[in-house]
Amino acid sequence: MKTYFEKIQSLTKNIAPELVDFSLPRDIARTPTQASSNFITNKEQGDWAENLIVRAINNNAKNHIAVKYGKSDDLVAGEEGFDVFFQEFQNELDTIGKRPDLLIFKKVDFDETLGFDISHIPHEKIDAYVKKAIAGIEVRSSAFLIDRYEESMLKRTNFFTEKALSIKDEILSKYRDLLENPTRKSYVDVLQGLNAETIHVSDFKVPGWRSSERLVRLNELLKNLKSAIKEIQKRDYLSITPKVEDIKVVYKWIETFNVPHYYFQVFFDKVYGISFENIMKIISNPDNEGIVFSVESDTKNQNKTTIKIKSKTGVEVASRVDEPQHKSVRKEMDRGRLLFYVTFQGGTAYLDVENLKQVLNIKGQF
């Protein structure tokens, strides 16, 4: 019977090297030189999401305990000591891989002397302990209400689909004669093939006709049609977002500890979970691209290549989240530079325990 690591290792062979090339070493990260207010707010939100999941698990579990494990520090780029912390973090990535934010232990394996936070303990002192964990969880946060977002995206898609098909009908009914010209006839084929299904993959070049009043109007309609189609073709789902560079260091951690790994995406109304194994299966199938996942350069994260997997491909592990309290904080940096950011406190995630057990593959009482 294959170990967990061997299962993941087999899956890496099915992933296109153009997406993730496991034969190449990870890219070396440059040390950030300056933090921004937005960066610190995102960090605070991420810390809140981790604490939310820890509280939810530890308040509901009878036989399991969640422990903070991921490498973290209150220092930010530009503060004294950050360079040392960052280099130590990079060295650890090459040694054991990327620590997941949380570990789940059976209660009988929990070490009370180490407590609920082992994130600052050097890895060599806790490696044997970590191998007793039943799961490692990477917690991601997103400042959205997923249900409201999807409702809005459905309305947007329906609106622009109706608009696009109406423009198509107007062109074919009022300007068909202009399009019968041999130099323009290809547009007839494009328009006739346009429907609620094909509109998601359709594309054409707006010609730029100006030689008559009717051609100018036809050109404007084609321009509006293309604009509506672009709106329809935008990604319409919120995602679980493993960065390509992280997949390699998560794989390294799994190789080191042979502990199952999971991603939890925390929204401000729900939480979704998915196993790393399922992530690997999804991205190894090219037919899933554009439907279940997309590959994008994330402008919010230094344009790093990010795999965005439809959140609802995962399992809803918390059906409701009470929003946290938030407040503004002033932070003084060197040279008197001021940063203002938001901190988050409180909030509750209402776990669906059976769904959580399904995701984490836990049998018996949680």
Stockholm file with secondary structure:
# STOCKHOLM 1.0

chainA/1-366         MKTYFEKIQSLTKNIAPELVDFSLPRDIARTPTQASSNFITNKEQGDWAENLIVRAINNNAKNHIAVKYGKSDDLVAGEEGFDVFFQEFQNELDTIGKRPDLLIFKKVDFDETLGFDISHIPHEKIDAYVKKAIAGIEVRSSAFLIDRYEESMLKRTNFFTEKALSIKDEILSKYRDLLENPTRKSYVDVLQGLNAETIHVSDFKVPGWRSSERLVRLNELLKNLKSAIKEIQKRDYLSITPKVEDIKVVYKWIETFNVPHYYFQVFFDKVYGISFENIMKIISNPDNEGIVFSVESDTKNQNKTTIKIKSKTGVEVASRVDEPQHKSVRKEMDRGRLLFYVTFQGGTAYLDVENLKQVLNIKGQF
#=GR chainA/1-366 SS CCCHHHHHHHHHTTSCTTTCCTTSCCCCCCCCCCCCHHHHHHHHHHHHHHHHHHHHHHHHCSSEEEEECSCCCSCCTTSTTHHHHHHHHHHHHHHTCCCCSEEEEEGGGCCTTTTTBCTTSCHHHHHHHHTTCSEEEEEEECSSCHHHHHHHHHHHHHHHHHHHHHHHHHHHHHSHHHHTSTTTTHHHHHHHTCCTTGGGTCCCCCCCCCSSHHHHHHHHHHHHHHHHHHHHHSCCSCEECCBHHHHHHHHHHHHHHCCCEEEEEECSSCEEEEEHHHHHHHHTCGGGBTTTEEEEEEGGGTTEEEEEEEGGGSEEEEEEEECCEEEEEEEECGGGCEEEEEEEECCEEEECHHHHHHHHTCCSCC
#=GC SS_cons         CCCHHHHHHHHHTTSCTTTCCTTSCCCCCCCCCCCCHHHHHHHHHHHHHHHHHHHHHHHHCSSEEEEECSCCCSCCTTSTTHHHHHHHHHHHHHHTCCCCSEEEEEGGGCCTTTTTBCTTSCHHHHHHHHTTCSEEEEEEECSSCHHHHHHHHHHHHHHHHHHHHHHHHHHHHHSHHHHTSTTTTHHHHHHHTCCTTGGGTCCCCCCCCCSSHHHHHHHHHHHHHHHHHHHHHSCCSCEECCBHHHHHHHHHHHHHHCCCEEEEEECSSCEEEEEHHHHHHHHTCGGGBTTTEEEEEEGGGTTEEEEEEEGGGSEEEEEEEECCEEEEEEEECGGGCEEEEEEEECCEEEECHHHHHHHHTCCSCC
//
